[in-house]
């Protein structure tokens, strides 16, 4: 085993909350752990030869030449020892340097309740159709929560699950449902093609790794409208911002009609933020959960009419059935699970949280 591989395994053992390992040529190695970015100590400067040795099985030692075949960018699964990683290799500085980011993929999928998600999130698997959105910034645990809920569906309901991922992170075992996992760029060329192909297979649950553009969003909405349960993710930081982002993406001739359809198929938005634990060893999940009850009228009407500024007030009226991120952060502070300053740093409404803590 190479020295770099040994270094990587050491970081996995030392940091239970490890998310990413950053390996850039001619730069010190670093990690993204419980406290965010940290340099690896003692300092280790990554060389071209050490990266080449680590990735020899994929590239045969000729990294730069092979990477050009991927236009300077390659995403793939990597196994080191007994651990699995999602690898993202990029060329930088006019293709004279290399940057490798490794995301540690856990072997087992946790139960959604172990993540700290409330029971009403788990009940979403009982919905027959509709759109469920998982939102938050990068490294907020969206993928893990989606996978945990899909696995709960797999345990609870007999159906057909199709996932469209880039790349595949967890491997599902068949339980009560049949599970087909498809990787973008390997099994299907892109999300939109994958969605359209999947709709012909009568899935009961479709997971879309990420909505990045209008076409993918429209396909997801149409899939939910046609009677499927659809899980997807967006890089937005709360319910209002999510609805606003969706409405911004829905432009053109049929924009108004599509927004009305979105309002009618939306079932829930789960927004997440990971905050360092008080002891600095782990990360705690803070969440904003807006689950629309069967027969919802008020929020759907606001979305259809574009009255988005009223959404926050409506959610506040429905506490504790719905709650915003600050509610979750507040509970983590008063239970001494996280430090006040870390919770404030993770809030999109810092002033509101400070007033509540005063």
C-alpha positions as CSV (number, residue, x, y, z in Angstrom):
1,X,0.0,0.0,0.0
2,X,1.3,3.4,-0.9
3,X,2.2,6.1,1.7
4,X,-0.6,8.3,0.4
5,X,-3.1,5.5,0.8
6,X,-1.9,4.9,4.4
7,X,-2.3,8.6,5.1
8,X,-5.8,8.6,3.8
9,X,-6.7,5.6,6.0
10,X,-5.2,7.2,9.0
11,X,-7.5,10.3,8.5
12,X,-10.5,8.0,8.3
13,X,-9.5,6.4,11.6
14,X,-8.8,9.7,13.4
15,X,-11.8,11.6,12.3
16,X,-15.2,9.9,12.7
17,X,-17.0,13.0,11.2
18,X,-14.7,13.1,8.2
19,X,-16.4,14.2,5.0
20,X,-13.7,15.0,2.4
21,X,-10.0,14.7,1.9
22,X,-8.2,17.3,-0.3
23,X,-5.1,16.3,-2.2
24,X,-3.7,18.9,-4.5
25,X,-0.2,18.6,-6.1
26,X,2.5,20.8,-4.6
27,X,0.2,21.8,-1.8
28,X,-0.4,20.5,1.8
29,X,-3.1,17.9,2.2
30,X,-6.3,18.8,4.2
31,X,-9.6,17.5,5.3
32,X,-13.2,18.6,5.8
33,X,-14.1,17.3,9.2
34,X,-16.3,18.2,12.2
35,X,-14.7,21.7,12.5
36,X,-14.7,22.4,8.8
37,X,-11.4,22.6,6.8
38,X,-8.3,21.5,8.7
39,X,-4.8,20.9,7.4
40,X,-3.4,17.4,8.0
41,X,-0.7,17.5,10.6
42,X,2.1,17.0,10.4
43,X,2.1,18.7,7.1
44,X,2.2,16.5,4.0
45,X,2.8,18.1,0.6
46,X,1.2,16.1,-2.2
47,X,3.3,15.2,-5.2
48,X,2.4,14.2,-8.7
49,X,4.1,10.8,-8.2
50,X,2.2,10.1,-5.0
51,X,-1.1,10.8,-6.7
52,X,-0.1,8.7,-9.7
53,X,0.8,5.8,-7.5
54,X,-2.5,6.1,-5.6
55,X,-4.5,6.1,-8.9
56,X,-2.4,3.7,-10.9
57,X,-5.1,1.1,-11.2
58,X,-7.4,3.6,-13.0
59,X,-4.8,5.5,-15.1
60,X,-1.8,3.3,-15.4
61,X,0.5,5.9,-14.1
62,X,0.0,8.4,-16.9
63,X,-2.4,10.8,-15.1
64,X,-2.1,13.9,-17.2
65,X,-2.5,12.2,-20.5
66,X,-5.4,10.0,-19.4
67,X,-7.1,12.9,-17.7
68,X,-7.1,14.8,-21.0
69,X,-9.4,12.1,-22.4
70,X,-11.9,13.2,-19.8
71,X,-11.4,16.9,-20.7
72,X,-9.5,17.5,-17.5
73,X,-12.3,16.2,-15.2
74,X,-13.1,12.7,-13.9
75,X,-15.5,11.5,-11.2
76,X,-15.3,7.9,-10.1
77,X,-15.5,5.4,-7.2
78,X,-12.3,4.5,-5.4
79,X,-11.7,1.8,-2.8
80,X,-8.7,2.1,-0.5
81,X,-8.3,-0.7,2.0
82,X,-11.8,-1.5,3.4
83,X,-13.1,2.0,2.7
84,X,-15.0,3.5,-0.2
85,X,-14.6,7.0,-1.6
86,X,-16.2,9.2,-4.2
87,X,-13.3,10.7,-6.1
88,X,-13.2,13.9,-8.1
89,X,-10.0,14.5,-10.1
90,X,-9.4,17.8,-11.8
91,X,-6.6,19.5,-13.7
92,X,-5.8,23.0,-12.6
93,X,-3.4,25.9,-13.5
94,X,-3.5,25.3,-17.3
95,X,-3.5,21.6,-16.7
96,X,-0.1,21.6,-15.0
97,X,-1.4,20.7,-11.6
98,X,-3.9,18.1,-10.3
99,X,-6.6,18.3,-7.6
100,X,-8.1,15.2,-6.1
101,X,-11.1,15.4,-3.6
102,X,-12.2,12.2,-1.9
103,X,-15.6,12.0,-0.3
104,X,-15.7,9.2,2.3
105,X,-18.7,6.9,1.7
106,X,-19.9,4.9,4.7
107,X,-20.6,1.2,4.2
108,X,-24.0,1.2,5.8
109,X,-27.0,3.5,5.3
110,X,-28.2,4.8,8.6
111,X,-31.9,4.8,9.7
112,X,-33.3,8.3,9.1
113,X,-34.1,8.7,12.8
114,X,-30.4,8.1,13.6
115,X,-29.6,11.2,11.6
116,X,-31.8,13.4,13.8
117,X,-34.6,13.7,11.3
118,X,-38.2,13.9,12.8
119,X,-40.8,11.2,12.4
120,X,-42.8,13.3,9.9
121,X,-40.0,13.0,7.4
122,X,-40.1,9.2,7.6
123,X,-43.8,9.3,7.0
124,X,-43.2,10.8,3.6
125,X,-42.5,7.3,2.2
126,X,-46.2,6.6,2.6
127,X,-47.1,9.2,0.1
128,X,-48.2,7.7,-3.2
129,X,-46.9,10.6,-5.4
130,X,-45.5,14.1,-5.3
131,X,-42.2,15.9,-5.1
132,X,-40.0,15.9,-2.0
133,X,-37.0,18.3,-2.0
134,X,-33.9,18.0,0.1
135,X,-32.1,21.3,0.2
136,X,-29.0,22.8,1.8
137,X,-25.5,23.9,0.9
138,X,-22.7,21.4,-0.1
139,X,-21.7,19.1,2.8
140,X,-25.1,19.5,4.6
141,X,-25.9,15.8,4.5
142,X,-28.6,16.0,1.8
143,X,-27.4,12.8,0.0
144,X,-27.2,10.8,3.3
145,X,-30.7,11.8,4.3
146,X,-32.1,11.0,0.8
147,X,-30.4,7.6,0.9
148,X,-31.6,6.9,4.5
149,X,-35.2,7.7,3.5
150,X,-35.0,5.6,0.3
151,X,-33.7,2.7,2.4
152,X,-36.6,3.1,4.8
153,X,-38.9,3.0,1.8
154,X,-37.1,-0.2,0.7
155,X,-37.7,-1.7,4.1
156,X,-41.4,-0.7,4.4
157,X,-43.0,-0.7,0.9
158,X,-43.1,-3.2,-1.9
159,X,-42.4,-1.2,-5.1
160,X,-39.8,-0.2,-7.7
161,X,-37.1,2.3,-6.8
162,X,-34.9,4.0,-9.4
163,X,-32.1,6.3,-8.5
164,X,-30.2,8.6,-10.8
165,X,-26.9,9.6,-9.2
166,X,-23.6,11.3,-10.1
167,X,-21.8,9.2,-9.0
168,X,-23.4,6.3,-7.1
169,X,-22.5,6.6,-3.4
170,X,-24.3,3.9,-1.5
171,X,-25.3,0.4,-2.8
172,X,-28.8,-0.7,-1.9
173,X,-29.7,-4.2,-1.1
174,X,-33.1,-5.5,-2.2
175,X,-35.5,-5.7,0.7
176,X,-39.2,-5.2,0.0
177,X,-38.6,-3.1,-3.1
178,X,-36.7,-3.7,-6.4
179,X,-33.9,-1.1,-6.6
180,X,-32.2,0.0,-9.8
181,X,-29.3,2.5,-9.4
182,X,-28.1,4.3,-12.5
183,X,-25.0,6.5,-12.7
184,X,-25.0,9.7,-14.8
185,X,-22.3,9.4,-17.5
186,X,-22.1,5.6,-17.2
187,X,-25.6,4.1,-17.4
188,X,-27.3,7.2,-18.8
189,X,-25.8,10.3,-20.4
190,X,-27.6,12.9,-18.2
191,X,-30.4,13.4,-15.7
192,X,-33.1,14.4,-18.2
193,X,-32.5,11.3,-20.3
194,X,-32.5,9.2,-17.2
195,X,-35.8,10.6,-16.0
196,X,-37.6,10.2,-19.3
197,X,-36.4,6.6,-19.6
198,X,-37.4,5.8,-16.1
199,X,-40.9,7.1,-16.5
200,X,-41.6,4.3,-19.0
201,X,-40.7,1.7,-16.3
202,X,-43.5,2.5,-13.8
203,X,-41.3,3.3,-10.8
204,X,-43.0,3.9,-7.5
205,X,-40.1,6.1,-6.2
206,X,-37.6,8.0,-8.3
207,X,-34.6,9.7,-6.8
208,X,-32.9,12.5,-8.8
209,X,-29.4,13.3,-7.4
210,X,-29.6,17.0,-8.1
211,X,-31.8,19.4,-10.0
212,X,-29.4,21.7,-11.9
213,X,-31.5,23.2,-14.7
214,X,-34.9,23.9,-16.0
215,X,-35.3,20.7,-18.1
216,X,-34.5,18.5,-15.2
217,X,-36.9,20.4,-12.9
218,X,-39.7,20.2,-15.4
219,X,-39.2,16.5,-15.9
220,X,-39.2,16.0,-12.1
221,X,-42.5,18.0,-11.7
222,X,-44.1,16.0,-14.6
223,X,-43.0,12.8,-13.1
224,X,-44.6,13.7,-9.8
225,X,-47.7,14.9,-11.6
226,X,-48.0,11.6,-13.4
227,X,-48.3,9.6,-10.2
228,X,-44.8,8.9,-9.0
229,X,-43.1,9.8,-5.7
230,X,-40.0,11.9,-6.6
231,X,-37.1,12.8,-4.3
232,X,-34.6,15.4,-5.5
233,X,-32.1,18.0,-4.1
234,X,-31.4,21.7,-4.6
235,X,-28.7,24.0,-3.3
236,X,-31.1,26.3,-1.4
237,X,-31.1,27.3,2.3
238,X,-34.8,27.4,3.4
239,X,-38.4,26.8,2.2
240,X,-39.0,30.3,0.8
241,X,-35.6,30.3,-1.0
242,X,-36.4,26.8,-2.5
243,X,-39.8,27.9,-3.8
244,X,-38.3,31.1,-5.2
245,X,-35.5,29.2,-6.9
246,X,-38.0,26.8,-8.5
247,X,-40.2,29.6,-9.7
248,X,-37.1,31.4,-11.2
249,X,-36.2,28.3,-13.1
250,X,-39.7,27.9,-14.5
251,X,-39.6,30.5,-17.3
252,X,-41.0,30.7,-20.8
253,X,-44.3,30.2,-22.5
254,X,-45.7,27.6,-20.0
255,X,-44.2,29.1,-16.8
256,X,-47.4,30.0,-15.1
257,X,-48.9,26.5,-15.8
258,X,-45.8,24.8,-14.5
259,X,-45.7,26.9,-11.3
260,X,-49.3,25.8,-10.6
261,X,-48.4,22.2,-11.2
262,X,-45.4,22.6,-8.9
263,X,-47.6,24.0,-6.2
264,X,-50.0,21.0,-6.5
265,X,-47.3,18.3,-6.5
266,X,-45.0,19.7,-3.8
267,X,-45.2,17.4,-0.7
268,X,-42.2,18.6,1.4
269,X,-39.0,20.6,1.7
270,X,-36.4,19.4,4.1
271,X,-33.5,21.8,4.5
272,X,-30.4,20.8,6.4
273,X,-27.3,22.3,8.0
274,X,-24.5,20.4,9.7
275,X,-23.0,22.1,12.8
276,X,-19.9,21.0,14.8
277,X,-20.9,19.2,18.0
278,X,-20.0,20.9,21.3
279,X,-17.0,18.6,21.8
280,X,-15.7,19.2,18.2
281,X,-15.7,15.5,17.4
282,X,-18.9,15.1,15.3
283,X,-21.4,17.1,13.4
284,X,-25.0,17.6,14.5
285,X,-27.9,17.9,12.0
286,X,-30.1,21.0,12.2
287,X,-33.1,21.0,9.9
288,X,-36.0,23.0,8.6
289,X,-39.0,20.7,7.8
290,X,-42.0,21.8,5.9
291,X,-44.3,18.9,5.2
292,X,-47.5,19.8,3.4
293,X,-50.5,17.9,4.8
294,X,-53.0,16.1,2.5
295,X,-55.4,18.6,1.2
296,X,-53.1,21.6,1.7
297,X,-54.6,24.8,0.3
298,X,-53.1,27.9,1.8
299,X,-49.4,27.3,0.9
300,X,-50.3,25.9,-2.5
301,X,-52.3,29.0,-3.2
302,X,-49.4,31.3,-2.2
303,X,-47.1,29.5,-4.6
304,X,-49.5,29.6,-7.5
305,X,-50.1,33.3,-7.0
306,X,-46.5,34.2,-6.4
307,X,-47.1,35.5,-2.9
308,X,-43.8,34.0,-1.7
309,X,-43.2,36.7,0.9
310,X,-46.1,35.3,2.9
311,X,-44.7,31.7,3.1
312,X,-42.4,32.4,6.2
313,X,-45.3,33.8,8.1
314,X,-47.6,30.9,7.2
315,X,-44.9,28.4,8.4
316,X,-44.5,30.2,11.7
317,X,-48.3,30.0,12.3
318,X,-48.1,26.2,12.1
319,X,-45.4,25.5,14.6
320,X,-44.6,22.9,15.8
321,X,-46.1,20.9,12.9
322,X,-43.7,22.8,10.6
323,X,-40.5,24.4,11.8
324,X,-37.7,26.6,10.5
325,X,-34.0,26.1,10.8
326,X,-33.6,28.4,13.8
327,X,-36.1,26.3,15.8
328,X,-33.8,23.3,15.3
329,X,-30.6,25.3,16.0
330,X,-32.2,26.7,19.2
331,X,-32.9,23.2,20.5
332,X,-29.4,22.1,19.8
333,X,-28.0,25.1,21.7
334,X,-30.2,24.7,24.8
335,X,-29.5,21.0,25.0
336,X,-25.8,21.8,24.9
337,X,-25.2,19.7,21.8
338,X,-23.6,22.5,19.9
339,X,-21.9,25.8,20.8
340,X,-23.9,29.0,20.5
341,X,-21.4,30.6,18.1
342,X,-21.4,27.6,15.8
343,X,-25.2,27.6,15.6
344,X,-25.3,31.3,14.9
345,X,-22.8,30.8,12.1
346,X,-25.0,28.1,10.5
347,X,-28.2,30.2,10.6
348,X,-29.6,32.1,7.6
349,X,-31.4,34.4,10.1
350,X,-28.7,35.1,12.6
351,X,-30.4,38.2,14.1
352,X,-33.6,36.1,14.6
353,X,-31.7,33.4,16.5
354,X,-29.8,35.9,18.6
355,X,-33.1,37.6,19.7
356,X,-34.5,34.2,20.7
357,X,-31.4,33.4,22.8
358,X,-31.4,36.8,24.5
